[in-house]
Amino acid sequence: MNYGETNAYWYLRLNGFFLINNFVIHRTDEIVHSSDIDILGIRLPYVFEEVGGQPNDWDESLLQTLNPNLMTGVICEVKTGEFDEDLLFRKEHLQYCLDRFGFMPQLSKNTDQINKNKNTVIVYDGQEFQILKLFVSNKKANRQDFLQLRINHLRTFIKNRIKKYSDNKWQDRLFF
């Protein structure tokens, strides 16, 4: 992982997500070239950690976009250099990721709805869940169909979390 992906990983981890790095998207009939999603993850509604995993620890920038009381799937793309906006959150890649979450059978049939929104709430079999598209880069994107956070914001959040729980976090510093 590059420094941007590492910051995105820890930001999401410290906001209660279970994560997979470099989620491979294999070739299919619709996907000509193999690719990857930088970070794919889920967050469950009642996530809690004694050290730094309580409701007042979550980042407000994230909570303004998602409902922490719903199961959440996050698809995160990170760019530390130049990027082509048209290649972010491509429909066929979204479909692949959505089916991997396993929130419902053939979730990828909802791709058009998810394609248009930063955060999409879906109801299936009486349960609600949401899909969040997160783009991390210090360069501004013009699209509005995903949440964009700057790497600097993530770094500040991580530093503040470590500072808030400095006694506990210092003891575990070799893991960061």
Beta strands, then each sheet from edge to edge (+ up, - down):
strand 1: 18-25
strand 2: 35-43
strand 3: 71-78
strand 4: 119-124
strand 5: 127-136
strand 6: 147-149
sheet 1: 1+ 2- 3+ 5+ 4-
sheet 2: 1+ 2- 3+ 5+ 6+
end
